Amino acid sequence: MNNAITTKPLRLVLFFLMNALLVSALIAQEETSQKDTTVAIPDSLIYWKQGAKFNLTVQQVGLTNWAAGGESSVAVGGGIQAFMSFERDEVVWENRAQIGYGVIRNGGGGNRFEKTDDAIELSSKYSQKFTEKVLMTGAINFRTQMDRGFKIEKIANSSETRRILISDFMAPGYLQTSLGLTFRDAEKGHTATLAPFTGRFTFVLNDSLSTAGAFGIIPGDQIRSEAGISLRGGFQRDIMQNVKLQTNFNLFSNYEKFPNTVVNVEAILNLKVNDFIQSNISSQIIYDDDVIVTRSDGSQGRDWQVKNVINVGFVLSF
């Protein structure tokens, strides 16, 4: 197989970055020699808020004749987070996109690059206000990854290893739609949506994974649909100057298996050095009763999935 990094995920990141840049609007003020004239801002723009953040991290360790031992490595990662929201009178519409991708190569140039991060998440939420804190909300959320994922497995009675395909683009892919009530407190940064009418769809469009019945689908099928109840939300708070804590959670329970619950919780601690250098520490835990994982000791079963990431790098906000 080709040892080079596939360029497709990198092209996708650049594509979404260029689109996010186009979202920003410039409003100019014109002056004449006779008198000052202020350009009126259209009402359609006053109620919109948008922004994006791009981050890039690079790590390189080179060892030559290093007596203490160790291994050279090269790692690179990047991501983009963008939002666009509209609020006017009784209407609130919020849209968010988050894309991340990272790879690492341990050892010399003949070794493979393996991905360390790969995520696409898109969400849209439309609400009608009952009060400033209570709203009726319809929401849609989509999650998948861009590239193939492999697990390194030792071959029995051998020192060699093999790569086992465990994921791919839209394998899995998750689409969740919901209708329910939202409680929000803008001053405290809290929001939560309880949706008793929730549909969850799992996609496994890779033939080998669908044949194996991966991610809880019936072997040979490519789509699994569920109806249930969900609780989704989060909060963010400034702990101190230039330090912000943000959490997001998504809980879903299939009515046929209630109270068995799919859990997805993420916490992110953002540390700002200046406008261009920032660090973030994130942890994510997932539990899905329908997903069988392979543990580090080789055993298989249902278990918690945990991801911890520490990034320090260049950040561009716009």
C-alpha positions as CSV (number, residue, x, y, z in Angstrom):
1,M,0.0,0.0,0.0
2,N,1.1,3.6,-0.5
3,N,2.9,5.0,2.5
4,A,2.1,8.6,1.7
5,I,-0.6,10.5,3.5
6,T,-3.8,10.6,1.4
7,T,-4.4,14.0,0.1
8,K,-8.2,13.7,0.1
9,P,-8.7,14.6,3.8
10,L,-6.4,17.6,3.5
11,R,-8.3,18.9,0.4
12,L,-11.5,18.6,2.4
13,V,-10.1,20.7,5.3
14,L,-8.9,23.3,2.9
15,F,-12.3,23.3,1.1
16,F,-14.2,24.0,4.3
17,L,-11.7,26.6,5.4
18,M,-12.2,28.5,2.2
19,N,-16.0,28.3,2.6
20,A,-15.8,29.6,6.1
21,L,-13.7,32.6,5.0
22,L,-16.4,33.5,2.5
23,V,-19.0,33.7,5.3
24,S,-17.4,36.8,6.9
25,A,-18.9,40.1,5.7
26,L,-17.3,43.5,5.4
27,I,-19.3,46.6,6.1
28,A,-17.8,49.9,4.9
29,Q,-18.5,53.4,5.8
30,E,-18.2,56.1,3.0
31,E,-17.2,59.7,3.5
32,T,-17.7,62.6,1.1
33,S,-15.9,66.0,1.0
34,Q,-19.2,67.8,1.9
35,K,-20.6,65.7,4.7
36,D,-20.3,62.4,6.5
37,T,-22.7,59.7,5.3
38,T,-23.4,56.5,7.3
39,V,-24.3,53.4,5.3
40,A,-27.3,51.8,6.8
41,I,-26.9,48.2,7.7
42,P,-29.7,46.0,6.3
43,D,-32.0,44.4,9.0
44,S,-31.1,41.0,7.5
45,L,-27.5,41.4,8.6
46,I,-28.1,42.9,12.1
47,Y,-29.6,39.7,13.4
48,W,-26.8,37.4,12.1
49,K,-23.7,36.4,14.0
50,Q,-20.9,34.3,12.6
51,G,-17.4,33.3,13.2
52,A,-14.8,30.6,12.7
53,K,-11.5,29.3,14.1
54,F,-8.8,27.4,12.4
55,N,-6.0,25.7,14.3
56,L,-2.8,23.9,13.1
57,T,-0.4,21.9,15.3
58,V,2.9,20.3,14.2
59,Q,5.3,18.1,16.2
60,Q,8.6,16.6,15.2
61,V,11.1,14.5,17.2
62,G,14.4,13.5,15.6
63,L,16.8,11.1,17.3
64,T,20.1,10.1,16.0
65,N,22.4,7.8,18.0
66,W,20.4,8.7,21.1
67,A,21.9,6.7,24.0
68,A,18.8,6.9,26.2
69,G,16.7,5.3,23.5
70,G,13.4,6.4,21.9
71,E,12.0,6.8,18.5
72,S,11.7,9.7,16.0
73,S,8.2,10.9,15.1
74,V,6.4,13.4,13.0
75,A,2.8,14.5,13.8
76,V,0.5,17.1,12.2
77,G,-3.1,18.0,12.9
78,G,-5.6,20.7,12.2
79,G,-9.2,21.6,12.6
80,I,-11.8,24.2,11.9
81,Q,-14.8,25.3,14.0
82,A,-17.4,27.6,12.5
83,F,-20.8,28.9,13.5
84,M,-23.6,31.0,12.1
85,S,-26.7,32.0,14.1
86,F,-29.8,34.2,13.6
87,E,-32.1,35.6,16.3
88,R,-34.9,37.9,15.7
89,D,-38.2,38.3,17.7
90,E,-39.4,34.8,18.4
91,V,-37.0,33.0,16.0
92,V,-33.6,31.5,16.9
93,W,-31.6,29.5,14.3
94,E,-28.2,28.1,15.2
95,N,-25.7,26.3,12.9
96,R,-22.4,24.8,13.7
97,A,-19.6,22.9,11.9
98,Q,-16.6,21.2,13.4
99,I,-13.9,19.3,11.4
100,G,-10.6,17.8,12.6
101,Y,-7.9,15.6,11.2
102,G,-4.5,14.5,12.5
103,V,-1.8,12.0,11.7
104,I,1.4,10.7,13.2
105,R,4.3,8.6,12.0
106,N,6.6,6.9,14.4
107,G,10.1,5.8,13.3
108,G,11.7,6.4,9.9
109,G,10.3,7.5,6.6
110,G,9.4,3.9,5.6
111,N,6.7,3.7,8.3
112,R,3.1,4.5,7.7
113,F,1.3,7.6,8.9
114,E,-1.6,6.6,11.2
115,K,-4.5,9.0,12.0
116,T,-4.9,10.3,15.5
117,D,-7.9,12.4,15.0
118,D,-10.7,12.4,12.4
119,A,-14.1,13.9,12.9
120,I,-16.8,15.8,11.0
121,E,-19.8,17.1,12.9
122,L,-22.5,19.4,11.5
123,S,-25.6,20.6,13.4
124,S,-28.5,22.9,12.9
125,K,-31.1,23.9,15.4
126,Y,-34.3,26.0,14.8
127,S,-36.3,27.3,17.7
128,Q,-39.5,29.3,18.5
129,K,-39.5,31.2,21.8
130,F,-42.1,30.7,24.5
131,T,-40.0,32.9,26.7
132,E,-36.4,34.0,26.6
133,K,-35.4,30.8,28.4
134,V,-37.9,28.2,27.1
135,L,-38.1,27.4,23.4
136,M,-39.7,24.8,21.1
137,T,-36.8,23.3,19.1
138,G,-36.3,21.2,16.0
139,A,-32.7,20.0,15.5
140,I,-30.6,17.9,13.2
141,N,-27.1,16.6,13.9
142,F,-24.7,14.6,11.7
143,R,-21.4,12.9,12.6
144,T,-18.9,10.9,10.6
145,Q,-15.2,10.8,9.7
146,M,-13.2,11.5,6.5
147,D,-10.7,8.7,6.3
148,R,-10.3,5.0,6.9
149,G,-9.4,3.9,10.4
150,F,-7.3,0.8,11.3
151,K,-6.5,-1.1,14.4
152,I,-3.1,-2.7,14.7
153,E,-3.4,-6.3,15.7
154,K,-0.7,-8.9,16.5
155,I,-0.7,-12.1,14.5
156,A,-1.0,-15.2,16.7
157,N,2.2,-17.0,17.3
158,S,4.2,-14.3,15.5
159,S,6.0,-11.1,16.2
160,E,4.4,-9.5,13.1
161,T,1.3,-7.2,13.1
162,R,-1.6,-6.6,10.7
163,R,-3.9,-3.6,10.1
164,I,-7.6,-4.3,10.5
165,L,-10.1,-1.9,8.9
166,I,-12.6,-0.7,11.6
167,S,-14.1,2.5,10.1
168,D,-14.4,4.5,6.9
169,F,-16.2,7.6,5.6
170,M,-19.9,7.1,6.5
171,A,-19.0,3.9,8.3
172,P,-20.2,4.8,10.7
173,G,-22.2,7.9,10.0
174,Y,-24.8,9.1,12.5
175,L,-27.8,11.3,11.7
176,Q,-30.0,12.4,14.6
177,T,-33.2,14.5,14.3
178,S,-35.3,15.7,17.2
179,L,-38.2,17.8,18.4
180,G,-38.5,19.0,21.9
181,L,-38.1,21.8,24.5
182,T,-35.0,23.8,25.1
183,F,-34.0,25.6,28.3
184,R,-31.3,28.2,28.0
185,D,-29.7,30.7,30.3
186,A,-27.6,33.1,28.2
187,E,-26.0,34.8,31.2
188,K,-24.7,31.5,32.7
189,G,-24.0,29.9,29.3
190,H,-26.2,26.8,29.9
191,T,-28.4,25.1,27.4
192,A,-30.3,21.8,27.3
193,T,-32.8,20.3,24.9
194,L,-35.1,17.4,26.0
195,A,-36.6,15.8,22.9
196,P,-39.1,13.0,23.4
197,F,-39.4,12.7,19.6
198,T,-36.0,11.7,18.3
199,G,-34.9,9.6,15.3
200,R,-31.4,8.2,15.1
201,F,-30.0,6.7,12.0
202,T,-26.7,4.8,11.8
203,F,-25.1,4.4,8.4
204,V,-22.4,1.8,7.5
205,L,-21.7,2.3,3.8
206,N,-18.5,0.2,3.6
207,D,-19.4,-3.2,2.3
208,S,-17.0,-5.2,4.4
209,L,-18.0,-3.5,7.6
210,S,-21.7,-3.8,6.9
211,T,-21.3,-7.5,6.0
212,A,-19.7,-7.9,9.5
213,G,-22.6,-6.2,11.2
214,A,-20.4,-3.4,12.6
215,F,-21.8,-0.6,14.8
216,G,-25.0,-2.5,15.7
217,I,-26.5,-2.9,12.2
218,I,-28.0,-6.1,10.9
219,P,-25.2,-7.9,8.8
220,G,-25.6,-7.0,5.2
221,D,-27.7,-3.8,5.9
222,Q,-26.3,-0.3,5.5
223,I,-28.8,1.7,7.5
224,R,-30.3,1.2,11.0
225,S,-33.1,3.5,12.3
226,E,-34.2,4.0,15.9
227,A,-36.9,6.0,17.6
228,G,-36.3,7.3,21.1
229,I,-35.8,10.2,23.5
230,S,-32.7,12.4,23.7
231,L,-31.1,15.0,26.0
232,R,-28.6,17.3,24.3
233,G,-26.9,20.5,25.5
234,G,-23.8,22.0,27.1
235,F,-22.4,25.0,28.9
236,Q,-19.3,27.2,28.7
237,R,-17.8,29.4,31.4
238,D,-14.7,31.6,31.8
239,I,-12.8,30.1,34.7
240,M,-10.3,32.9,34.7
241,Q,-8.7,35.3,32.3
242,N,-7.9,33.6,29.0
243,V,-9.1,30.2,30.3
244,K,-12.5,28.9,29.2
245,L,-14.2,25.6,29.9
246,Q,-16.7,24.2,27.4
247,T,-18.7,21.0,27.7
248,N,-21.1,19.3,25.3
249,F,-23.3,16.2,25.9
250,N,-25.7,14.1,23.8
251,L,-27.7,11.2,25.5
252,F,-30.0,9.0,23.5
253,S,-32.2,6.1,24.5
254,N,-34.1,3.8,22.1
255,Y,-37.7,3.3,23.3
256,E,-37.4,-0.4,22.6
257,K,-34.3,-0.7,24.9
258,F,-35.1,2.0,27.4
259,P,-33.3,2.9,29.7
260,N,-30.2,1.7,27.9
261,T,-28.6,5.0,26.8
262,V,-26.0,6.0,24.2
263,V,-23.7,8.5,26.0
264,N,-21.4,11.1,24.2
265,V,-19.8,13.7,26.5
266,E,-16.9,16.1,25.6
267,A,-15.1,18.6,27.7
268,I,-12.7,21.2,26.3
269,L,-10.4,23.5,28.3
270,N,-9.1,26.4,26.1
271,L,-6.0,28.2,27.2
272,K,-5.2,31.4,25.3
273,V,-1.6,32.7,25.1
274,N,-2.3,35.4,22.6
275,D,-4.4,36.0,19.5
276,F,-2.4,33.5,17.4
277,I,-1.1,30.9,19.9
278,Q,-3.5,28.8,21.9
279,S,-3.7,25.5,23.7
280,N,-6.6,23.2,24.4
281,I,-7.1,20.1,26.4
282,S,-10.0,17.9,25.5
283,S,-11.5,14.6,26.7
284,Q,-14.4,12.7,25.1
285,I,-16.2,9.6,26.4
286,I,-18.6,7.5,24.4
287,Y,-20.7,4.5,25.4
288,D,-22.9,2.7,22.9
289,D,-24.4,-0.6,23.8
290,D,-24.6,-1.6,20.1
291,V,-20.9,-1.1,19.4
292,I,-18.4,-3.9,20.2
293,V,-14.9,-2.6,20.8
294,T,-11.5,-4.4,20.8
295,R,-9.7,-3.7,24.1
296,S,-6.0,-3.2,24.5
297,D,-5.6,-6.8,25.8
298,G,-7.3,-8.2,22.6
299,S,-10.6,-9.1,24.3
300,Q,-13.9,-7.8,22.7
301,G,-17.1,-6.5,24.2
302,R,-19.1,-3.4,25.1
303,D,-17.0,-0.8,26.9
304,W,-16.4,2.9,27.3
305,Q,-14.5,4.7,24.5
306,V,-12.1,7.4,25.7
307,K,-10.2,10.0,23.8
308,N,-7.8,12.6,25.3
309,V,-6.1,15.3,23.2
310,I,-3.6,18.1,24.1
311,N,-2.9,20.6,21.4
312,V,-0.6,23.6,21.4
313,G,-0.4,25.5,18.1
314,F,-1.3,28.3,15.7
315,V,-4.9,29.6,15.8
316,L,-6.6,31.9,13.3
317,S,-9.9,33.4,14.3
318,F,-12.2,35.3,11.9
